[in-house]
Amino acid sequence: DPRYNIAPWNLHYRGQHISFNTADGCMLYAGQPVVFYHFSGMALTAMMDDTFTISPYQTRYSLIDFPRLRSAYQDYRRKLAAANTHLYFELPYGFSFFSNGVPISGWMRMAYARMSRATRRVTVESDVESDSLAFQLTVANPFSTASQGSVWSWLFTPLQRYGGILHDGIVCGGVLTTNIVVKLSEILQ
């Protein structure tokens, strides 16, 4: 249904079918109500003249290309201002810290993404027991530091804890110190 997921990135084939009824505030696609339109990257302070770029992420279109969208963008901007959305721009990003307050760095995100792809493949392709590391990591809250099967514990627990899944570690005073991320990252590369 073309009334769903209308966005700046697909206006080249959907834009000519869009209109906006200022009387009732309804955006229409070929005369039918639009279900969802992405106002992607809408700047509240931008000038709404003919050169207004519809999205900072998709700069090939301006309102001069789709003049029937002007009223929709003006209406949306009025609604954002009325809802005081500018106050939310000051809030910190909600997914940049673990539950214990430690910032999540780029290498942690990359390791988790690689691990997620690998463990999803393992759990889909085979019967994995619910107490296994692979299973725990596919269902774990990635931001929690509380549980044993959490991403946090996976990142910072020595290898021997996982019963030989990855057994190459650096022995330092009798304790394996290489963490599982380093080894898994090497294996997945």
Secondary structure, DSSP 8 states (H G I E B T S, - for coil): -TTSSB-GGGHHHHGGGEEEETTTTEEEETTEE-S-B--TT--TTS--STT-EEETTEEEEETTT-GGGHHHHHHHHHHHHHTTGGGGGGS--TTSB-TTS-B--HHHHHHHHHHHHHHHHHHHHS---TTSHHHHHHHS-TT--SSTTSHHHHHHSBGGGGTTSS----EETTEE-SBHHHHHHHHH-
